Amino acid sequence: MENYRYFIHLSYNGAGFHGWQLQPNAHTVQQELQNAVSILMGNPVLLTGAGRTDTGVHARNFYAHFEIDYRLDKDELFQLAFKLNRFLPVSILVIDIFRVKPDIHARFSAISRTYRYYISQRKDPFSSDLSWIYTSRLDIEMMQSAAGILKEYKDFTCFSKSGTQNSTNDCKIFESCIEQKNYLLIYHVKANRFLRNMVRAIVGTMIEVGKGNLDIDSLRNLIENGTRSDAGMSVPANGLFLEEVEYPEDIRY
């Protein structure tokens, strides 16, 4: 029997969820979406996500796949997306559903992921769920220089959550920069893969650079020789967005 694989392209505000992945006794995005898809399709459907986001982390573009033993045409996929958006809470948006080749995997076929972390340098009651409010003075130019050197390294053990069982802590960083837009600081980072809690640890370390507690040479030494306890704090989850997951161009069936 032939199986048909479909991608769901979605976006979500993570403030009310304990991350993407199913967990016992916790409200997650996967649980909410998987339950809705199963009800609308009349059978249990298992979703596989592009990765796991932690509690409170947002995703502007996220992908999950599911597999069924019958084909859905374009109109049926459009109707499924429409019904899901009527069924799901406002914090989850289904952008599109499309068929992919049977060997394409939402997690393992991804070739890069892009994150952004938003820091508000002034108190803002309207964006407190979507950025970290940090009003102390920072040396932005020094932070920009520090962010750029990450592209020179591949082993990021110092930014990996302690106790995580990874086969390797190597990551290829394609972009790493800090942008200032009015009172917002935005850290952009794109890599082939990320370690758990890595982006929040990097931002916490950039804050130490901006405060003058860490210079560029010390940052290099930290990356080359340090452990997680030597790096900066893990900044709050609410400022972190998974912005994009990139796949090869020819994944659609």
C-alpha positions as CSV (number, residue, x, y, z in Angstrom):
1,M,0.0,0.0,0.0
2,E,1.4,3.4,-1.0
3,N,1.8,6.1,1.7
4,Y,1.5,9.8,1.0
5,R,3.5,12.3,3.0
6,Y,2.4,15.9,3.6
7,F,4.0,19.0,5.1
8,I,2.1,21.4,7.3
9,H,3.7,24.9,7.2
10,L,2.7,26.8,10.4
11,S,3.4,29.7,12.7
12,Y,2.8,29.9,16.4
13,N,3.1,32.2,19.4
14,G,4.8,30.0,22.0
15,A,3.7,32.0,25.1
16,G,1.0,29.6,26.1
17,F,2.8,26.4,25.3
18,H,5.5,24.1,26.8
19,G,7.3,24.0,23.4
20,W,6.5,22.1,20.3
21,Q,7.1,18.5,21.4
22,L,4.5,16.2,23.1
23,Q,5.1,15.9,26.8
24,P,3.2,14.2,29.6
25,N,0.9,16.6,31.5
26,A,2.0,19.6,29.4
27,H,0.2,21.7,26.8
28,T,2.3,21.7,23.6
29,V,1.9,22.9,20.0
30,Q,2.3,19.4,18.7
31,Q,-0.5,18.1,21.0
32,E,-2.9,20.9,19.9
33,L,-2.2,20.5,16.2
34,Q,-2.0,16.7,16.1
35,N,-5.4,16.5,18.0
36,A,-7.0,18.9,15.5
37,V,-5.7,17.1,12.4
38,S,-6.8,13.7,13.8
39,I,-10.3,15.0,14.5
40,L,-10.8,16.6,11.1
41,M,-9.4,13.6,9.3
42,G,-11.3,11.1,11.3
43,N,-8.3,9.0,12.2
44,P,-5.3,9.3,14.5
45,V,-2.5,11.2,12.8
46,L,1.1,11.4,14.0
47,L,3.0,14.6,13.4
48,T,6.8,14.9,13.2
49,G,8.2,18.4,13.6
50,A,11.2,20.2,12.2
51,G,12.7,20.3,15.7
52,R,11.8,21.1,19.3
53,T,11.3,24.6,20.6
54,D,11.5,25.2,24.3
55,T,8.7,26.5,26.5
56,G,7.7,30.0,25.5
57,V,9.8,30.1,22.3
58,H,7.9,31.3,19.1
59,A,8.1,30.0,15.5
60,R,7.4,32.3,12.6
61,N,7.9,29.4,10.1
62,F,7.8,25.8,11.3
63,Y,7.1,22.6,9.5
64,A,5.7,19.2,10.5
65,H,5.0,16.2,8.3
66,F,2.4,13.4,8.5
67,E,1.7,10.3,6.4
68,I,-1.5,8.7,5.4
69,D,-2.4,5.9,3.0
70,Y,-4.6,7.9,0.6
71,R,-4.0,11.0,-1.6
72,L,-5.4,14.4,-0.9
73,D,-5.7,16.8,-3.9
74,K,-5.0,20.5,-3.8
75,D,-8.6,21.5,-3.0
76,E,-8.8,19.0,-0.1
77,L,-5.5,20.3,1.3
78,F,-6.8,23.9,1.0
79,Q,-10.0,22.9,2.8
80,L,-8.0,21.0,5.5
81,A,-5.9,24.1,6.2
82,F,-9.0,26.3,6.2
83,K,-10.8,24.0,8.7
84,L,-7.7,23.7,10.9
85,N,-7.5,27.5,11.2
86,R,-11.1,27.6,12.3
87,F,-10.5,24.8,14.8
88,L,-7.1,25.9,16.3
89,P,-6.5,28.7,18.8
90,V,-5.4,32.1,17.5
91,S,-1.9,31.4,18.7
92,I,-1.4,28.8,15.9
93,L,-1.7,29.6,12.2
94,V,-1.6,27.0,9.5
95,I,0.0,28.7,6.5
96,D,-0.1,25.9,4.0
97,I,-0.3,22.1,3.6
98,F,1.4,20.4,0.6
99,R,2.5,17.0,-0.5
100,V,6.2,16.2,-0.4
101,K,8.3,13.3,-1.8
102,P,8.1,10.2,0.4
103,D,11.7,10.4,1.7
104,I,11.5,14.1,2.8
105,H,11.6,14.4,6.6
106,A,10.5,17.6,8.4
107,R,13.5,17.4,10.7
108,F,16.3,15.5,9.0
109,S,15.8,17.0,5.5
110,A,16.3,20.5,6.7
111,I,19.5,22.1,5.5
112,S,19.5,25.2,7.8
113,R,17.5,26.9,10.5
114,T,17.4,30.7,11.3
115,Y,16.7,32.2,14.7
116,R,16.2,35.7,15.8
117,Y,16.3,37.0,19.4
118,Y,14.6,40.3,20.2
119,I,15.8,42.6,23.0
120,S,13.7,45.7,23.8
121,Q,15.9,48.5,25.2
122,R,12.9,50.2,26.7
123,K,9.9,49.2,28.7
124,D,7.1,48.2,26.2
125,P,3.8,46.8,27.6
126,F,2.7,45.7,24.1
127,S,5.7,43.5,23.2
128,S,6.7,42.0,26.6
129,D,5.6,38.5,25.4
130,L,7.6,38.8,22.2
131,S,10.9,40.4,23.3
132,W,13.1,40.5,26.4
133,I,13.1,43.9,28.0
134,Y,16.7,44.8,29.0
135,T,17.3,48.5,29.6
136,S,20.9,48.7,30.9
137,R,23.5,50.4,28.7
138,L,25.3,48.1,26.2
139,D,28.2,48.6,23.9
140,I,26.4,47.6,20.6
141,E,29.5,47.9,18.4
142,M,31.4,45.5,20.6
143,M,28.5,43.1,20.6
144,Q,28.4,43.2,16.8
145,S,32.1,42.4,16.6
146,A,31.6,39.5,19.0
147,A,28.7,38.1,17.1
148,G,30.7,38.0,13.9
149,I,33.5,35.8,15.2
150,L,31.2,32.9,15.8
151,K,31.3,32.1,12.1
152,E,35.0,31.2,12.6
153,Y,34.2,28.2,14.9
154,K,32.4,24.9,14.7
155,D,32.6,23.4,18.3
156,F,30.0,25.2,20.5
157,T,30.2,23.0,23.6
158,C,30.3,26.1,25.7
159,F,26.8,27.1,24.6
160,S,25.2,23.6,24.9
161,K,22.8,22.9,27.8
162,S,24.6,21.0,30.5
163,G,23.9,17.2,30.6
164,T,22.7,17.0,27.0
165,Q,23.6,13.8,25.2
166,N,24.9,15.0,21.8
167,S,26.9,12.9,19.4
168,T,28.7,16.1,18.4
169,N,28.6,19.7,19.4
170,D,29.8,20.9,16.0
171,C,27.6,23.4,14.1
172,K,28.2,25.3,10.9
173,I,27.1,28.9,11.5
174,F,26.4,30.8,8.2
175,E,25.2,34.1,9.7
176,S,25.7,35.7,13.1
177,C,25.0,39.4,13.5
178,I,23.3,42.0,15.7
179,E,21.0,44.6,14.2
180,Q,19.7,47.7,15.9
181,K,16.3,49.0,14.9
182,N,15.3,52.0,17.0
183,Y,15.0,50.6,20.6
184,L,15.2,47.0,19.4
185,L,18.3,44.9,19.3
186,I,17.9,41.8,17.1
187,Y,20.4,38.9,17.0
188,H,20.3,37.0,13.8
189,V,21.8,33.5,13.5
190,K,21.6,30.9,10.8
191,A,23.2,27.4,11.0
192,N,23.0,23.9,9.7
193,R,21.9,22.8,13.2
194,F,21.7,24.1,16.8
195,L,22.4,22.6,20.2
196,R,19.7,22.8,22.9
197,N,19.5,26.2,24.5
198,M,22.4,27.4,22.2
199,V,20.9,30.6,20.9
200,R,19.8,31.8,24.3
201,A,23.2,31.1,25.7
202,I,24.9,33.0,22.9
203,V,22.7,36.0,23.5
204,G,23.4,35.9,27.2
205,T,27.1,35.9,26.4
206,M,26.7,38.8,24.0
207,I,25.1,40.7,26.8
208,E,28.3,40.1,28.9
209,V,30.3,41.5,26.0
210,G,28.0,44.5,25.8
211,K,28.3,45.2,29.5
212,G,32.1,45.1,29.3
213,N,32.5,41.9,31.3
214,L,33.9,40.0,28.4
215,D,36.3,41.2,25.6
216,I,36.8,39.6,22.2
217,D,39.9,37.7,23.3
218,S,38.1,36.3,26.3
219,L,35.2,35.3,24.1
220,R,37.5,33.4,21.8
221,N,39.1,31.6,24.8
222,L,35.6,30.8,26.1
223,I,34.6,29.2,22.7
224,E,37.9,27.3,22.4
225,N,38.2,26.0,25.9
226,G,35.2,26.9,27.9
227,T,32.2,25.0,29.4
228,R,28.6,26.1,29.7
229,S,29.2,27.5,33.1
230,D,31.8,29.9,31.7
231,A,29.4,31.4,29.2
232,G,26.6,34.0,29.8
233,M,23.2,33.2,31.2
234,S,20.4,31.7,29.2
235,V,18.2,34.7,28.4
236,P,14.4,34.4,28.7
237,A,12.6,32.3,26.0
238,N,10.0,35.0,25.1
239,G,12.4,36.9,22.9
240,L,13.4,33.9,20.7
241,F,11.8,33.2,17.3
242,L,12.5,30.3,15.0
243,E,12.3,32.4,11.8
244,E,12.9,29.9,9.1
245,V,13.6,26.3,8.3
246,E,15.3,25.8,4.9
247,Y,14.9,22.7,2.8
248,P,16.2,21.7,-0.7
249,E,14.2,23.3,-3.5
250,D,12.8,20.0,-4.9
251,I,11.0,18.6,-1.9
252,R,7.5,18.9,-3.3
253,Y,5.9,16.0,-5.0
